[in-house]
């Protein structure tokens, strides 16, 4: 019998991440499918989809280790969100799927670093490497999506409205000056309490 975590904030973070990764994967299936005549872009989005499935597997391992069951509500809610977003990619053009994927990934970067903080509050540092790796991978996704739309005329307007773009990020992770695992606990300290 695994040791159970009695820390509702961390349990909720794990459950949301687990269900959210599936929603993201479903959205990227639709996004990739909408890029029929852009083979290179389609393959890149498919790789990101596979990364999301892998993150879901990693989060499930953590949940199993601490006796955390998935939330039926999150599973249902995020299932429908992912499917609807995936379908919408076929009708909203090229810019918006990239923009909103980048905004989503920007927020997801901190999800894993905040999870690391919560584990640290329990004195658990065993998962730092995998959480760091997932947070950095989400940052790589954000950077990819940002590059795909960096010259789009709609970007400045969308950045003002939705608070994400080249000058408005939801995290403080910089791939150019990436901190190693032991120093990464300083990431995402100013972003919410998770």
N, CA and C atoms as a LAMMPS dump frame, in Angstrom:
ITEM: TIMESTEP
0
ITEM: NUMBER OF ATOMS
582
ITEM: BOX BOUNDS ff ff ff
-5.0000000000000000e+02 5.0000000000000000e+02
-5.0000000000000000e+02 5.0000000000000000e+02
-5.0000000000000000e+02 5.0000000000000000e+02
ITEM: ATOMS id mol type element x y z
1 1 1 N 0.848 -1.189 0
2 1 2 C 0 0 0
3 1 3 C 0.891 1.25 0
4 2 1 N 0.74 2.138 -1.008
5 2 2 C 1.597 3.325 -1.074
6 2 3 C 1.25 4.32 0.033
7 3 1 N 2.24 5.123 0.461
8 3 2 C 1.934 6.153 1.454
9 3 3 C 1.041 7.217 0.818
10 4 1 N -0.025 7.598 1.481
11 4 2 C -0.941 8.601 0.925
12 4 3 C -0.461 9.996 1.288
13 5 1 N -0.686 10.933 0.396
14 5 2 C -0.35 12.335 0.662
15 5 3 C -1.583 12.992 1.257
16 6 1 N -1.417 13.613 2.404
17 6 2 C -2.509 14.367 3.006
18 6 3 C -2.213 15.855 2.807
19 7 1 N -2.27 16.271 1.552
20 7 2 C -1.973 17.654 1.2
21 7 3 C -2.868 18.005 0.012
22 8 1 N -4.091 18.507 0.273
23 8 2 C -5.085 18.713 -0.785
24 8 3 C -4.604 19.542 -1.973
25 9 1 N -3.769 20.553 -1.708
26 9 2 C -3.298 21.402 -2.821
27 9 3 C -2.451 20.581 -3.79
28 10 1 N -1.575 19.747 -3.276
29 10 2 C -0.732 18.915 -4.13
30 10 3 C -1.552 17.828 -4.825
31 11 1 N -2.476 17.228 -4.098
32 11 2 C -3.346 16.209 -4.702
33 11 3 C -4.107 16.813 -5.874
34 12 1 N -4.634 18.024 -5.691
35 12 2 C -5.377 18.679 -6.763
36 12 3 C -4.474 19.008 -7.948
37 13 1 N -3.255 19.468 -7.671
38 13 2 C -2.298 19.755 -8.751
39 13 3 C -2.02 18.503 -9.579
40 14 1 N -1.796 17.385 -8.914
41 14 2 C -1.531 16.126 -9.618
42 14 3 C -2.723 15.729 -10.472
43 15 1 N -3.913 15.811 -9.902
44 15 2 C -5.123 15.418 -10.647
45 15 3 C -5.361 16.323 -11.844
46 16 1 N -5.181 17.628 -11.659
47 16 2 C -5.381 18.565 -12.771
48 16 3 C -4.35 18.331 -13.879
49 17 1 N -3.105 18.121 -13.482
50 17 2 C -2.059 17.888 -14.474
51 17 3 C -2.343 16.609 -15.252
52 18 1 N -2.735 15.572 -14.551
53 18 2 C -3.01 14.284 -15.196
54 18 3 C -4.116 14.432 -16.247
55 19 1 N -5.209 15.045 -15.869
56 19 2 C -6.328 15.207 -16.804
57 19 3 C -6.03 16.261 -17.859
58 20 1 N -5.32 17.314 -17.463
59 20 2 C -4.986 18.386 -18.402
60 20 3 C -4.055 17.936 -19.511
61 21 1 N -3.169 17.014 -19.203
62 21 2 C -2.249 16.52 -20.237
63 21 3 C -3.019 15.776 -21.331
64 22 1 N -4.049 15.046 -20.939
65 22 2 C -4.853 14.354 -21.954
66 22 3 C -5.61 15.368 -22.803
67 23 1 N -6.153 16.405 -22.171
68 23 2 C -6.853 17.442 -22.926
69 23 3 C -5.909 18.093 -23.94
70 24 1 N -4.693 18.386 -23.494
71 24 2 C -3.717 18.992 -24.406
72 24 3 C -3.401 18.057 -25.561
73 25 1 N -3.223 16.764 -25.268
74 25 2 C -2.918 15.796 -26.326
75 25 3 C -4.054 15.742 -27.346
76 26 1 N -5.307 15.719 -26.863
77 26 2 C -6.445 15.715 -27.787
78 26 3 C -6.468 16.981 -28.636
79 27 1 N -6.177 18.119 -28.007
80 27 2 C -6.154 19.379 -28.756
81 27 3 C -5.082 19.339 -29.84
82 28 1 N -3.915 18.763 -29.517
83 28 2 C -2.841 18.71 -30.5
84 28 3 C -3.112 17.7 -31.61
85 29 1 N -3.896 16.697 -31.332
86 29 2 C -4.316 15.783 -32.408
87 29 3 C -5.121 16.578 -33.436
88 30 1 N -6.054 17.382 -32.953
89 30 2 C -6.835 18.225 -33.859
90 30 3 C -5.991 19.272 -34.545
91 31 1 N -5.07 19.881 -33.788
92 31 2 C -4.195 20.907 -34.343
93 31 3 C -3.341 20.319 -35.473
94 32 1 N -2.736 19.173 -35.22
95 32 2 C -1.899 18.537 -36.256
96 32 3 C -2.741 18.185 -37.477
97 33 1 N -3.949 17.69 -37.236
98 33 2 C -4.828 17.332 -38.346
99 33 3 C -5.227 18.523 -39.195
100 34 1 N -5.249 19.712 -38.59
101 34 2 C -5.633 20.912 -39.337
102 34 3 C -4.489 21.449 -40.201
103 35 1 N -3.295 20.884 -40.034
104 35 2 C -2.109 21.356 -40.77
105 35 3 C -1.792 20.432 -41.944
106 36 1 N -2.793 20.019 -42.667
107 36 2 C -2.632 19.017 -43.725
108 36 3 C -1.558 19.351 -44.761
109 37 1 N -1.458 20.609 -45.139
110 37 2 C -0.49 20.973 -46.178
111 37 3 C 0.801 21.543 -45.621
112 38 1 N 1.02 21.366 -44.349
113 38 2 C 2.235 21.872 -43.688
114 38 3 C 2.878 20.722 -42.933
115 39 1 N 3.502 19.829 -43.66
116 39 2 C 4.002 18.565 -43.1
117 39 3 C 4.991 18.767 -41.952
118 40 1 N 5.924 19.703 -42.104
119 40 2 C 6.923 19.92 -41.053
120 40 3 C 6.261 20.404 -39.767
121 41 1 N 5.342 21.343 -39.896
122 41 2 C 4.623 21.84 -38.725
123 41 3 C 3.786 20.728 -38.099
124 42 1 N 3.136 19.951 -38.942
125 42 2 C 2.28 18.869 -38.446
126 42 3 C 3.096 17.866 -37.631
127 43 1 N 4.259 17.512 -38.117
128 43 2 C 5.112 16.562 -37.386
129 43 3 C 5.579 17.138 -36.046
130 44 1 N 5.887 18.429 -36.026
131 44 2 C 6.309 19.066 -34.768
132 44 3 C 5.166 19.052 -33.747
133 45 1 N 3.95 19.344 -34.189
134 45 2 C 2.798 19.338 -33.279
135 45 3 C 2.509 17.909 -32.822
136 46 1 N 2.689 16.938 -33.699
137 46 2 C 2.498 15.529 -33.287
138 46 3 C 3.512 15.123 -32.222
139 47 1 N 4.736 15.614 -32.332
140 47 2 C 5.744 15.309 -31.307
141 47 3 C 5.35 15.924 -29.968
142 48 1 N 4.812 17.133 -30.021
143 48 2 C 4.351 17.781 -28.788
144 48 3 C 3.191 16.984 -28.185
145 49 1 N 2.307 16.487 -29.026
146 49 2 C 1.224 15.625 -28.535
147 49 3 C 1.804 14.412 -27.798
148 50 1 N 2.813 13.779 -28.391
149 50 2 C 3.43 12.61 -27.746
150 50 3 C 4.076 12.994 -26.407
151 51 1 N 4.687 14.174 -26.351
152 51 2 C 5.26 14.653 -25.085
153 51 3 C 4.173 14.771 -24.016
154 52 1 N 2.992 15.245 -24.413
155 52 2 C 1.897 15.394 -23.446
156 52 3 C 1.439 14.031 -22.931
157 53 1 N 1.355 13.028 -23.805
158 53 2 C 0.999 11.677 -23.342
159 53 3 C 2.051 11.154 -22.36
160 54 1 N 3.321 11.434 -22.658
161 54 2 C 4.388 10.985 -21.757
162 54 3 C 4.289 11.693 -20.407
163 55 1 N 3.966 12.967 -20.414
164 55 2 C 3.789 13.686 -19.151
165 55 3 C 2.634 13.084 -18.357
166 56 1 N 1.579 12.713 -19.04
167 56 2 C 0.435 12.073 -18.354
168 56 3 C 0.885 10.765 -17.689
169 57 1 N 1.698 9.998 -18.393
170 57 2 C 2.207 8.746 -17.803
171 57 3 C 3.081 9.028 -16.578
172 58 1 N 3.925 10.049 -16.681
173 58 2 C 4.807 10.396 -15.56
174 58 3 C 3.997 10.857 -14.342
175 59 1 N 2.993 11.698 -14.58
176 59 2 C 2.163 12.179 -13.478
177 59 3 C 1.399 11.008 -12.858
178 60 1 N 0.938 10.081 -13.687
179 60 2 C 0.218 8.923 -13.14
180 60 3 C 1.132 8.086 -12.233
181 61 1 N 2.392 7.97 -12.609
182 61 2 C 3.337 7.242 -11.742
183 61 3 C 3.434 7.915 -10.364
184 62 1 N 3.494 9.235 -10.359
185 62 2 C 3.541 9.957 -9.083
186 62 3 C 2.246 9.737 -8.296
187 63 1 N 1.129 9.818 -8.989
188 63 2 C -0.157 9.612 -8.318
189 63 3 C -0.234 8.214 -7.712
190 64 1 N 0.173 7.225 -8.48
191 64 2 C 0.138 5.846 -7.977
192 64 3 C 1.06 5.667 -6.774
193 65 1 N 2.204 6.325 -6.827
194 65 2 C 3.168 6.204 -5.734
195 65 3 C 2.589 6.709 -4.409
196 66 1 N 1.711 7.724 -4.487
197 66 2 C 1.177 8.331 -3.269
198 66 3 C -0.315 8.057 -3.061
199 67 1 N -0.842 7.084 -3.786
200 67 2 C -2.234 6.694 -3.581
201 67 3 C -3.245 7.755 -3.972
202 68 1 N -2.942 8.539 -5.001
203 68 2 C -3.859 9.579 -5.474
204 68 3 C -4.613 9.041 -6.684
205 69 1 N -5.915 8.943 -6.555
206 69 2 C -6.748 8.481 -7.673
207 69 3 C -7.066 9.658 -8.587
208 70 1 N -7.233 9.4 -9.886
209 70 2 C -7.653 10.484 -10.782
210 70 3 C -9.014 11.03 -10.361
211 71 1 N -9.264 12.268 -10.708
212 71 2 C -10.562 12.893 -10.454
213 71 3 C -11.48 12.58 -11.637
214 72 1 N -12.615 11.951 -11.355
215 72 2 C -13.567 11.662 -12.439
216 72 3 C -14.071 12.958 -13.066
217 73 1 N -14.265 13.984 -12.235
218 73 2 C -14.73 15.274 -12.745
219 73 3 C -13.701 15.885 -13.691
220 74 1 N -12.432 15.935 -13.285
221 74 2 C -11.398 16.5 -14.158
222 74 3 C -11.248 15.686 -15.435
223 75 1 N -11.31 14.378 -15.307
224 75 2 C -11.179 13.53 -16.492
225 75 3 C -12.28 13.85 -17.504
226 76 1 N -13.515 13.974 -17.032
227 76 2 C -14.645 14.271 -17.915
228 76 3 C -14.54 15.686 -18.474
229 77 1 N -14.307 16.651 -17.593
230 77 2 C -14.223 18.056 -17.998
231 77 3 C -13.115 18.276 -19.034
232 78 1 N -11.909 17.801 -18.73
233 78 2 C -10.787 18.038 -19.635
234 78 3 C -10.872 17.198 -20.909
235 79 1 N -11.539 16.064 -20.834
236 79 2 C -11.786 15.263 -22.049
237 79 3 C -12.563 16.107 -23.055
238 80 1 N -13.663 16.697 -22.594
239 80 2 C -14.488 17.493 -23.493
240 80 3 C -13.771 18.755 -23.958
241 81 1 N -13.051 19.395 -23.062
242 81 2 C -12.293 20.587 -23.462
243 81 3 C -11.3 20.231 -24.564
244 82 1 N -10.536 19.169 -24.371
245 82 2 C -9.551 18.762 -25.372
246 82 3 C -10.17 18.435 -26.711
247 83 1 N -11.291 17.717 -26.685
248 83 2 C -11.972 17.344 -27.934
249 83 3 C -12.525 18.562 -28.659
250 84 1 N -13.143 19.479 -27.919
251 84 2 C -13.707 20.688 -28.529
252 84 3 C -12.599 21.558 -29.121
253 85 1 N -11.519 21.735 -28.373
254 85 2 C -10.402 22.543 -28.88
255 85 3 C -9.804 21.891 -30.121
256 86 1 N -9.627 20.574 -30.077
257 86 2 C -9.082 19.861 -31.229
258 86 3 C -9.937 20.041 -32.477
259 87 1 N -11.256 19.947 -32.318
260 87 2 C -12.164 20.14 -33.455
261 87 3 C -12.126 21.582 -33.952
262 88 1 N -12.041 22.531 -33.019
263 88 2 C -12.064 23.948 -33.419
264 88 3 C -10.849 24.326 -34.266
265 89 1 N -9.745 23.608 -34.101
266 89 2 C -8.536 23.919 -34.878
267 89 3 C -8.781 23.815 -36.379
268 90 1 N -9.783 23.048 -36.771
269 90 2 C -10.076 22.86 -38.19
270 90 3 C -10.842 24.04 -38.785
271 91 1 N -11.343 24.946 -37.925
272 91 2 C -12.167 26.036 -38.458
273 91 3 C -11.686 27.438 -38.062
274 92 1 N -10.706 27.557 -37.185
275 92 2 C -10.313 28.904 -36.717
276 92 3 C -9.014 29.416 -37.344
277 93 1 N -8.56 28.756 -38.385
278 93 2 C -7.372 29.241 -39.074
279 93 3 C -6.073 28.744 -38.446
280 94 1 N -4.968 29.274 -38.904
281 94 2 C -3.651 28.822 -38.453
282 94 3 C -3.181 29.551 -37.195
283 95 1 N -3.42 30.861 -37.115
284 95 2 C -2.866 31.666 -36.035
285 95 3 C -3.39 31.274 -34.653
286 96 1 N -4.708 31.196 -34.499
287 96 2 C -5.281 31 -33.163
288 96 3 C -4.892 29.681 -32.501
289 97 1 N -4.853 28.555 -33.205
290 97 2 C -4.395 27.34 -32.515
291 97 3 C -2.968 27.47 -31.972
292 98 1 N -2.084 28.096 -32.739
293 98 2 C -0.72 28.301 -32.262
294 98 3 C -0.686 29.265 -31.079
295 99 1 N -1.444 30.347 -31.182
296 99 2 C -1.435 31.334 -30.117
297 99 3 C -1.925 30.724 -28.805
298 100 1 N -3.091 30.09 -28.838
299 100 2 C -3.657 29.57 -27.595
300 100 3 C -2.884 28.369 -27.062
301 101 1 N -2.251 27.612 -27.952
302 101 2 C -1.372 26.529 -27.484
303 101 3 C -0.173 27.122 -26.748
304 102 1 N 0.389 28.195 -27.283
305 102 2 C 1.516 28.853 -26.617
306 102 3 C 1.134 29.422 -25.268
307 103 1 N -0.042 30.04 -25.194
308 103 2 C -0.519 30.58 -23.918
309 103 3 C -0.716 29.451 -22.912
310 104 1 N -1.308 28.354 -23.337
311 104 2 C -1.517 27.199 -22.458
312 104 3 C -0.186 26.655 -21.953
313 105 1 N 0.752 26.453 -22.863
314 105 2 C 2.054 25.896 -22.471
315 105 3 C 2.806 26.837 -21.538
316 106 1 N 2.652 28.143 -21.739
317 106 2 C 3.315 29.107 -20.871
318 106 3 C 2.881 28.923 -19.42
319 107 1 N 1.591 28.683 -19.223
320 107 2 C 1.088 28.416 -17.881
321 107 3 C 1.495 27.051 -17.358
322 108 1 N 1.557 26.068 -18.257
323 108 2 C 1.906 24.705 -17.848
324 108 3 C 3.344 24.584 -17.355
325 109 1 N 4.204 25.476 -17.805
326 109 2 C 5.601 25.446 -17.353
327 109 3 C 5.634 25.488 -15.826
328 110 1 N 4.908 26.436 -15.256
329 110 2 C 4.932 26.605 -13.799
330 110 3 C 4.189 25.49 -13.076
331 111 1 N 3.26 24.848 -13.739
332 111 2 C 2.523 23.767 -13.094
333 111 3 C 3.478 22.755 -12.457
334 112 1 N 4.526 22.395 -13.177
335 112 2 C 5.444 21.376 -12.675
336 112 3 C 6.429 21.925 -11.641
337 113 1 N 6.819 23.186 -11.786
338 113 2 C 7.701 23.764 -10.774
339 113 3 C 6.941 24.032 -9.473
340 114 1 N 5.686 24.439 -9.576
341 114 2 C 4.867 24.613 -8.375
342 114 3 C 4.635 23.263 -7.707
343 115 1 N 4.446 22.22 -8.508
344 115 2 C 4.308 20.872 -7.952
345 115 3 C 5.574 20.509 -7.163
346 116 1 N 6.733 20.861 -7.716
347 116 2 C 8.002 20.622 -7.024
348 116 3 C 8.011 21.354 -5.678
349 117 1 N 7.557 22.622 -5.666
350 117 2 C 7.508 23.383 -4.42
351 117 3 C 6.635 22.683 -3.386
352 118 1 N 5.487 22.18 -3.835
353 118 2 C 4.565 21.517 -2.9
354 118 3 C 5.185 20.233 -2.33
355 119 1 N 5.863 19.464 -3.173
356 119 2 C 6.558 18.279 -2.665
357 119 3 C 7.623 18.695 -1.643
358 120 1 N 8.345 19.781 -1.926
359 120 2 C 9.378 20.26 -0.997
360 120 3 C 8.774 20.628 0.354
361 121 1 N 7.555 21.194 0.33
362 121 2 C 6.895 21.552 1.589
363 121 3 C 6.632 20.318 2.443
364 122 1 N 6.578 19.153 1.798
365 122 2 C 6.408 17.891 2.527
366 122 3 C 7.753 17.218 2.802
367 123 1 N 8.84 17.885 2.412
368 123 2 C 10.173 17.321 2.605
369 123 3 C 10.541 16.276 1.563
370 124 1 N 9.837 16.259 0.429
371 124 2 C 10.071 15.265 -0.625
372 124 3 C 10.804 15.928 -1.786
373 125 1 N 12.015 15.447 -2.078
374 125 2 C 12.794 15.983 -3.204
375 125 3 C 13.082 14.908 -4.257
376 126 1 N 12.533 13.716 -4.062
377 126 2 C 12.814 12.588 -4.971
378 126 3 C 12.379 12.831 -6.411
379 127 1 N 11.426 13.736 -6.623
380 127 2 C 10.844 13.909 -7.955
381 127 3 C 11.332 15.175 -8.662
382 128 1 N 12.335 15.828 -8.092
383 128 2 C 12.808 17.095 -8.661
384 128 3 C 13.218 16.955 -10.124
385 129 1 N 13.944 15.9 -10.447
386 129 2 C 14.451 15.765 -11.824
387 129 3 C 13.322 15.616 -12.835
388 130 1 N 12.358 14.747 -12.545
389 130 2 C 11.28 14.519 -13.509
390 130 3 C 10.391 15.758 -13.613
391 131 1 N 10.144 16.441 -12.507
392 131 2 C 9.325 17.649 -12.555
393 131 3 C 10.05 18.776 -13.294
394 132 1 N 11.352 18.886 -13.074
395 132 2 C 12.169 19.862 -13.806
396 132 3 C 12.114 19.557 -15.303
397 133 1 N 12.306 18.302 -15.64
398 133 2 C 12.295 17.892 -17.045
399 133 3 C 10.962 18.216 -17.714
400 134 1 N 9.854 17.94 -17.018
401 134 2 C 8.542 18.226 -17.611
402 134 3 C 8.307 19.727 -17.738
403 135 1 N 8.704 20.505 -16.73
404 135 2 C 8.558 21.956 -16.812
405 135 3 C 9.36 22.547 -17.957
406 136 1 N 10.579 22.063 -18.132
407 136 2 C 11.43 22.546 -19.223
408 136 3 C 10.849 22.143 -20.576
409 137 1 N 10.315 20.936 -20.665
410 137 2 C 9.71 20.479 -21.932
411 137 3 C 8.517 21.371 -22.284
412 138 1 N 7.72 21.747 -21.288
413 138 2 C 6.594 22.651 -21.552
414 138 3 C 7.099 24.006 -22.044
415 139 1 N 8.233 24.466 -21.495
416 139 2 C 8.828 25.719 -21.959
417 139 3 C 9.267 25.596 -23.412
418 140 1 N 9.846 24.457 -23.765
419 140 2 C 10.238 24.239 -25.165
420 140 3 C 9.012 24.304 -26.079
421 141 1 N 7.907 23.749 -25.625
422 141 2 C 6.671 23.826 -26.413
423 141 3 C 6.232 25.274 -26.58
424 142 1 N 6.251 26.022 -25.469
425 142 2 C 5.86 27.431 -25.539
426 142 3 C 6.712 28.179 -26.555
427 143 1 N 8.019 27.986 -26.503
428 143 2 C 8.929 28.682 -27.419
429 143 3 C 8.633 28.29 -28.87
430 144 1 N 8.37 27.025 -29.113
431 144 2 C 8.025 26.583 -30.469
432 144 3 C 6.777 27.307 -30.973
433 145 1 N 5.725 27.31 -30.166
434 145 2 C 4.48 27.944 -30.597
435 145 3 C 4.675 29.439 -30.813
436 146 1 N 5.469 30.047 -29.96
437 146 2 C 5.731 31.471 -30.117
438 146 3 C 6.461 31.765 -31.429
439 147 1 N 7.425 30.924 -31.75
440 147 2 C 8.171 31.13 -33.004
441 147 3 C 7.278 30.965 -34.231
442 148 1 N 6.291 30.097 -34.126
443 148 2 C 5.419 29.848 -35.268
444 148 3 C 4.55 31.052 -35.614
445 149 1 N 4.374 31.964 -34.667
446 149 2 C 3.489 33.118 -34.92
447 149 3 C 4.185 34.463 -34.693
448 150 1 N 5.501 34.465 -34.558
449 150 2 C 6.198 35.697 -34.168
450 150 3 C 6.011 36.852 -35.141
451 151 1 N 5.738 36.567 -36.4
452 151 2 C 5.559 37.648 -37.377
453 151 3 C 4.111 37.861 -37.795
454 152 1 N 3.196 37.249 -37.088
455 152 2 C 1.776 37.375 -37.441
456 152 3 C 1.244 38.751 -37.047
457 153 1 N 0.48 39.397 -37.927
458 153 2 C -0.026 40.742 -37.617
459 153 3 C -1.012 40.784 -36.447
460 154 1 N -1.67 39.662 -36.165
461 154 2 C -2.64 39.619 -35.068
462 154 3 C -1.977 39.515 -33.69
463 155 1 N -0.697 39.159 -33.639
464 155 2 C -0.053 38.871 -32.359
465 155 3 C -0.096 40.027 -31.359
466 156 1 N 0.238 41.27 -31.747
467 156 2 C 0.202 42.36 -30.75
468 156 3 C -1.184 42.555 -30.128
469 157 1 N -2.225 42.467 -30.935
470 157 2 C -3.582 42.621 -30.414
471 157 3 C -3.928 41.477 -29.459
472 158 1 N -3.654 40.249 -29.857
473 158 2 C -3.948 39.097 -29.016
474 158 3 C -3.133 39.139 -27.719
475 159 1 N -1.897 39.615 -27.8
476 159 2 C -1.083 39.719 -26.59
477 159 3 C -1.706 40.7 -25.603
478 160 1 N -2.211 41.817 -26.102
479 160 2 C -2.852 42.795 -25.223
480 160 3 C -4.12 42.232 -24.586
481 161 1 N -4.894 41.518 -25.373
482 161 2 C -6.175 40.994 -24.873
483 161 3 C -5.976 39.802 -23.941
484 162 1 N -5.112 38.862 -24.331
485 162 2 C -5.005 37.585 -23.615
486 162 3 C -3.766 37.464 -22.727
487 163 1 N -2.967 38.509 -22.682
488 163 2 C -1.811 38.568 -21.765
489 163 3 C -0.82 37.423 -21.973
490 164 1 N -0.533 37.149 -23.215
491 164 2 C 0.554 36.217 -23.543
492 164 3 C 1.115 36.589 -24.906
493 165 1 N 2.435 36.544 -24.992
494 165 2 C 3.127 36.847 -26.239
495 165 3 C 4.589 37.092 -25.927
496 166 1 N 5.33 37.668 -26.871
497 166 2 C 6.768 37.845 -26.675
498 166 3 C 7.13 38.665 -25.43
499 167 1 N 6.248 39.592 -25.046
500 167 2 C 6.552 40.455 -23.896
501 167 3 C 5.723 40.131 -22.657
502 168 1 N 4.892 39.098 -22.729
503 168 2 C 3.995 38.773 -21.621
504 168 3 C 3.949 37.266 -21.432
505 169 1 N 4.821 36.745 -20.589
506 169 2 C 4.867 35.298 -20.352
507 169 3 C 4.294 34.978 -18.974
508 170 1 N 3.85 33.751 -18.799
509 170 2 C 3.279 33.316 -17.515
510 170 3 C 4.298 32.549 -16.673
511 171 1 N 5.573 32.658 -17.015
512 171 2 C 6.603 31.949 -16.253
513 171 3 C 7.934 32.701 -16.372
514 172 1 N 8.87 32.323 -15.525
515 172 2 C 10.176 32.985 -15.515
516 172 3 C 11.307 32.035 -15.92
517 173 1 N 10.976 30.995 -16.659
518 173 2 C 11.98 30.031 -17.12
519 173 3 C 12.567 30.539 -18.433
520 174 1 N 13.887 30.575 -18.503
521 174 2 C 14.592 31.047 -19.697
522 174 3 C 15.47 29.914 -20.212
523 175 1 N 15.154 29.384 -21.379
524 175 2 C 15.927 28.265 -21.927
525 175 3 C 17.362 28.652 -22.229
526 176 1 N 17.597 29.938 -22.48
527 176 2 C 18.952 30.403 -22.784
528 176 3 C 19.845 30.408 -21.541
529 177 1 N 19.217 30.516 -20.374
530 177 2 C 19.977 30.531 -19.113
531 177 3 C 19.308 29.569 -18.133
532 178 1 N 19.123 28.361 -18.571
533 178 2 C 18.372 27.367 -17.808
534 178 3 C 19.101 26.986 -16.52
535 179 1 N 18.387 27.023 -15.424
536 179 2 C 18.967 26.657 -14.131
537 179 3 C 18.975 25.137 -13.987
538 180 1 N 20.023 24.587 -13.401
539 180 2 C 20.041 23.141 -13.157
540 180 3 C 19.022 22.783 -12.076
541 181 1 N 18.752 21.495 -11.953
542 181 2 C 17.713 21.023 -11.036
543 181 3 C 17.84 21.615 -9.629
544 182 1 N 19.022 21.587 -8.975
545 182 2 C 19.09 22.1 -7.603
546 182 3 C 18.724 23.582 -7.467
547 183 1 N 18.935 24.364 -8.527
548 183 2 C 18.631 25.794 -8.462
549 183 3 C 17.243 26.118 -8.995
550 184 1 N 16.572 25.142 -9.58
551 184 2 C 15.295 25.413 -10.238
552 184 3 C 14.151 25.632 -9.268
553 185 1 N 14.386 25.428 -7.976
554 185 2 C 13.308 25.66 -7.007
555 185 3 C 12.938 27.134 -6.924
556 186 1 N 13.759 28.002 -7.506
557 186 2 C 13.429 29.43 -7.52
558 186 3 C 12.441 29.79 -8.636
559 187 1 N 12.227 28.889 -9.579
560 187 2 C 11.29 29.176 -10.672
561 187 3 C 9.851 29.254 -10.165
562 188 1 N 9.107 30.151 -10.764
563 188 2 C 7.65 30.233 -10.568
564 188 3 C 7.253 30.54 -9.133
565 189 1 N 8.094 31.222 -8.408
566 189 2 C 7.765 31.571 -7.022
567 189 3 C 6.752 32.701 -6.931
568 190 1 N 6.665 33.537 -7.96
569 190 2 C 5.751 34.67 -7.91
570 190 3 C 4.417 34.365 -8.585
571 191 1 N 4.254 33.149 -9.112
572 191 2 C 3.024 32.793 -9.822
573 191 3 C 2.107 31.969 -8.93
574 192 1 N 1.144 32.605 -8.324
575 192 2 C 0.076 31.92 -7.596
576 192 3 C 0.541 30.913 -6.571
577 193 1 N -0.385 30.336 -5.898
578 193 2 C -0.099 29.305 -4.914
579 193 3 C -0.487 27.938 -5.448
580 194 1 N -0.739 27.824 -6.747
581 194 2 C -0.981 26.533 -7.355
582 194 3 C -2.332 26.007 -7.114
